[in-house]
Amino acid sequence: MKRILFLITIFCALEANAQTYIISFTGIGPSTTVSSVEVENLTSGATANITSSGQTLTLTVTTSVNLIDNKQSKELKIYPNPMTDNSILQVYPPAAGDAIITVFDMTGKQVAQVQSYLNNYLQEFRLSGINRGLYLVSVKGSTYQYSGKLLSNVKVNGTASIEKVSNNVPSGNEKTTKTDSKGEPGTINMEYTTGDRLKFIGISGNYSTVITDIPTETKTITFNFISCTDADNNNYPVVEIGTQIWMAENLKYLPSVIGPGTGSETIPYYYVYGYNGTNVTDAKATANYTTYGVLYNWPAVMSGVCPTGWHAPTDLEWTELFDYLGGESLAGGKLKETGTTHWTSPNEGATNEIGFTALPGGDRDYDGAFYYIGDYGLWRSATEYDSSLAWSFFLFYNYSTVNSNNSYKKYGFSVRCLKD
């Protein structure tokens, strides 16, 4: 009796979550055409790319029931479901080894079983000969067990069978191969778990807009395309947060460059982390420039570095952003890029839930040296404290809070511009 109740509970849970959401895209503003979209699941790390106008994203909403470890990231998928002739079982084992695949009916009776060695990448099995009804499919290894629901519409008198049909050796990074282009023409498929937050970067020519969303239904994502191009002709993605529109990357405008040993509280200076020279072309060729942008002393910020129609935010405008996110005690994690590709572990509390994607670009410090790349992100404001100090804001790899402070004007910090 307990086994039957257990199976019924799993069936109901899987049935409730077996859905598909179709996400389409459009634009407003200077362009209504969305030429491409970069999609990132901020919860799982999976990515997908919409590469042409009119293409849609299909989110397959599935629940993987892991009876041993709910933190397992691999998935079980059965399609077509309901079964009309036979179905394919896909499974991503977390570790290689022997596993038992079993099909149970509603009473808990075993109707088919096979033991097979599974590698720790995509494995596929054909399920056939399963008579009309509702079934539980279980894949059990030495350290894991996945379960999925199968509904069969087939009326057969034969014997149910489970047959291995492929052993898909991965050709690249598995995190990205979990998204695929199978399905209807013009559709990109992506696995999705209810509650996951997705980051969309819509691109149209020189325009780029960031939107985050937790889809709960089929919908259209509308990108408000806004010009954000600096005097060096760098184009920036933008993100709307409350009533504000921010650059979604650090500023890269670089009219000149100087080594970190030179500083001033009155003369504009521009620095690229790790670069000790004066050649702008060489500075722009560095990876730190490409990823983290330029570090500016306060006179440089006030010289008009932002794109036309944009400005360096004041202390009050930064505070408005933090308040919108729940205050300085909560805002830091919501602003930081997720993961540890750029941030030092543990990158405490990082969710990037509004698409600001704050990066730890470090600084040019008081002693004329570079420090803290990967550990700290430090940003300038336009608000002066006194003749030698101006307000700045800091994010840390080991805290989810924001720290605001007055800092020496000669320090070199990152800049995010705000739309006028």
N, C-alpha and C positions, 0 to 999 in steps of 0.2 A: 504493500500500500504506500509506504514512504517513497519507494522508487517511482511509482506512478505519479504521485504528487510532485516529486522533483522534476520529472519530465514535463508535466503540464506547466509548471512554473517557468521553465526555460522556454517552452514553446510560446507561451504568452508574451514573454519578454522579447523574444526574437521577432515575433509577428508584429509587435507594436513598433519596432524600430526598423523594419525592412521597408525602406522608402527610397525614393529617388527625387532629388531636387535638381531642376534645370536652372542654371544661372546664366543669364544673357547680359550683354553690356551695351551701353550707349554713352554718348557724350553730350555736354552742353557747353555753351561759351563759344570761343572762336572756332571750335571744331566739334562736330557731332559724330565723327567717325572714330571708332576705337580700333587702331591698327593692330595692337597686341596687348596682352595682359599677362603680367607675372603674378602667379598665385603662390602664397606660402601659408601652410597650416602652422600657425604660431604655437599650437598645442603639441602637434606630433613632429613638426619639422619637415613634413612632406612638401614637395613643390610640384607645380605644373605650369605649363606655358601655353597660352592661347596665342597662336601665331598669325591669325588672319582675321580681318574684319568679318563679323557675322558668325564666327565660331562661338560655340557655347561651352560651358563647363557642366558636366554631369556629376553631381555628388551622389555616390552610392552610400546611403546611410545604413551601415551594418553594425551589429553588436557582436564582438568576439567574446564568447564566454570562456574565460580561462579559470578552471576550477581550482588550480593549485596556486597560481600567482597572477593576480589581477593587474600587475604592472607590466606583464609581457606586452611587447609592442607588435608582435607578429599577428597575422590575421588568417581567418578561415573564411572562404567564400564558396558558395554553391550557385551555379547558374547552368541553364535557365532554372528558375525557381518561381512558380511550380514547374515540375518536370513534365514534359510532353512526350518524350521518347526515352532519352537518357539525360543525365546531367553531369557536369564537370565539377569535381571538388578541387579547389585550390587551397593549399596550405603553405604557410611560411613557418617552418619549425625554428625555434630559437637556438637549437643545437642539433648537430647530426647524431643519428643513432636509430636503433630499431623503434618502431612505433606500431601500435595496433589501431586499425581503423574499423569502427563498428557502426552498423545501422540498427537502431532500436525502433520498434513500433510504439504506439501510445500506451501499451500495457507494460512496456519495459522488456518485451521479448526481443531477443536478438534475431534479426532477419538476414544479416550478412556481416562477415568479418574477414579481414585480411591482415597479416603481419608483413611489414615492409621496412626496408632500411631507407630513411629519409635524410637527405642532405639538408643543410641549413640555408636553403634558398627555395624558390618557388617549386613546389611539387604538384603534379596534377594526376587525378584519378577519375575514371569514368564510372558513374553509378548507373546501373541498368537493371531491368527485370524487377523493379520495385512496384508493387501493386498500389492501387489508389489508396491514399491515406496521408496521415501526418506522421513524420518520423524525426528522430533525433540522430544526427551523425556526429560521432565522437572520434577525435584523433588524440590518442594518448601515448606520450613518450615517457622517458624515465623521469623527467623533471617538469612536465607540463601536460595539460589536457585542454583541448579546445572542443567546443560543441557548437553545432549549427542546426537550424531547422530546415527540413526538406518537406515540401508538399508535392505529392505525386498525383497527377490526373490520369495516369495510365492504368488501364485495366488489363492485367496480364495474368497468365497462369504459369509462367516460367519461374526460374530460380533467380533470386536477387544476387547480383555480383558487384564486386569492386575490383577494377582493373587499372593498373598504373599505365598512364598513356604518355607521360613526358617527364623529363628530368632537366628542367630549364636552367642550364648553367648561366649565371649572371654575367653580363658583359661590362658592367659599370657599377656605380654606387647604387646599392639597393634602395637607399632612402628615396632616390629620385625615380627608380624604376617601379615603385609602387603606384605611380600614376602612369597612365597609358592612354593610347589613342584608340583603343578598341571601342566598338559601339557604332552608333549611327554616324554617317558622314557629317563633318562639321562639328563634331563633339569631342571634347577631351574628358576622359573619365578620371575621377579622383575619389579614393576611399575617404569617408567622412564619418566621424562619430558625433552624435548629437552633443552640442555644447562646445565643439571646437571653434576657436576664433581664427578666421582667415584674413590674411592681408592681401589686398589686390592693388597692383600698380598698373593703372591704365595709361597707355602711351598712344599719342597721336602726333606724329611729326616731332617738333621740339617740345611739345607739351607732355607733362607727366603728372598724374595725380594719384595719391595714395588714399585708400579707403579700407577700414577694417570692419568686419561684420561676422556675426554668428548666425548663419542661415538656419531658418526653421521651416522654409517653404520654397517653392519655385519663385524666382523673383528676377528683377532686372537691376543691376548695379549701374548707377548713373555717375559718371565722372565729370566734375566741373573743371574743365581745362582752363588754366590761368597761366599767363606768361610769367616766367621767372628766369631771365637770362642776364648774366652779369656782363661787365665791360670786356671780359676776356672771351665772351661768347660761350660760356658754360651754361648749360640748361639744367635746371633743378626740378626734382619732383616736389610737389606741394601737398600739404595735408591740412584739412579743415578740422579745427579742434574747438568746439563751442562756437563762439562768434569770431574767433581768430583764424587766420590762415598763415601757416608757418612753412618755411622751407623744410623739407624732409631729409636734407643732407646738410653737412657743414659747408660753409662758404669756402670757395676755392680761388676767389679773385686774387691774383698775384702780380701786381704791377712791378714789383722789385722784390729782392730777397736778400737777407743778410744772415750771417752766422749768429749763433746764440750769444756769443760774447759781447755783442753790441746791443745796448738798450737805451731807452730814453723815456721820460715822462712827458715830453713835448713834441718830439719828432716821430712821425709815423714809421714804424718798422714792421716788416712782414717776415715770418719764419716758417720753414717746413721742417717738421720734427726729424732729427737725425741728419739734416743737411747743413754743412758748414762751408758756405761759399756764397757767391754773388750772382751766379748764372741762373736766370729764371728758367731757361729751357731745361737745364739739368735738374733743377729742383722739381719741375713739373713731371719729370720722368721717373721720379721715385714712387715706390709703392705707398709710402705714408701720405704723400700728397694726394694720390688717387683715392685712397680709402678715407683719410681723416681730414683732408683739406688743409687750410692755412691757419697758423697761429698769429694773432694780431695783438699788438699793444693797443692801449686805449686811444692814443692819438690817431692810429691807423683806422680804428673803428669809426671815429668821429670825422674822418676825412671823406666819407661817402663811399664806402666799399660795397654797399648793397646794390642789387639791381634796381633800375628805375621803377618806381612805384612800390618800393620796399624800403624798410629802414631797420636799423639796429634797435631791438626792443628795449624799453626802459625797465627799471626795476618793477614798476607797477604792472607792466604788461607781462613780465615773467610771472609775477605773483598771480595774475589773473589765470594764467595757464595752470599753475599748481593748484589753485583753489578749485578749478574746474575738475581736477583729477582727485580731489579729496584732501588737499593740503600737502604741505611739504613732507609730512610723515608717510604719505602713501604714494606721492607722485613719482618718486624716483624709479621704482620698479616698473611703473606703467609707461615710462619714457624710454627705458633702456632696450636696446636690441636684445633679443633672446639668444641663449646659447653662449658658448665660450670660444667661438671663432675669433672674436675680437676682444671680448671682455675676459679678464682673468677669472678662473673659477673661484668661488661658486656663482658669480654674477647674481647675487642675492636678490630675489623677488622680481626678476626681470620678466615682464609679460609683453611689452611693446604694444599694449592693447589699443592704442590710438594711432599707431603707425609713425610715431615721431622718430624712432630708430636712432636713439642717442648712442654715440660711439665714444670710446675712451681715448681721445686724441692726445692726452697728456698736456704738458705746458712748457714754455720757456720760462725758467724760474728766476728768482732774485739774484742767484750767483752766476747768471749767464750760462746755464746749462739746460739741457732738456731732461725732463723727468716724467714718470708716471704713465707712459703710454700703456694701454691695456688695463690699467688700474683705475684711473680717474678720467672723467670727462669734465672740462671746465669751460664755461661760456661767459662771454662779456655781456654787459648791459650798457646802455647809453647814459646811465645815471651816475653822475659824479658825486663822490662823498666829500672830498676836499681836493687841494691842489696836487696831491700825490696818490690819492686813492679813488677807486670807482667800484661800484657794486658788481659782483660776479656770482655765478651759481655753479655748484659742483655735484657730480654724481660719482658714486664709488662702487667698486666691484663687490664689496662685502657688506653693503647696506642698500636698503630699498628706499631710503629717504633722500631728500634734497637738502643740501647745505647752502645757505646764502651767506655771503661775507663781503666785506670791502677789501679789495686787493690792490697791490701796487699797480699803477698804470703802465709801468714798464714791463710787466709780465706779458708773455704771449699766450693768449687763450683762443679757443675756437669761437666761431660766430655763427649763429642762426638768425636769419633775417625774417621780419614779420611784414606782411602786406599792409600797405597804408590804408 
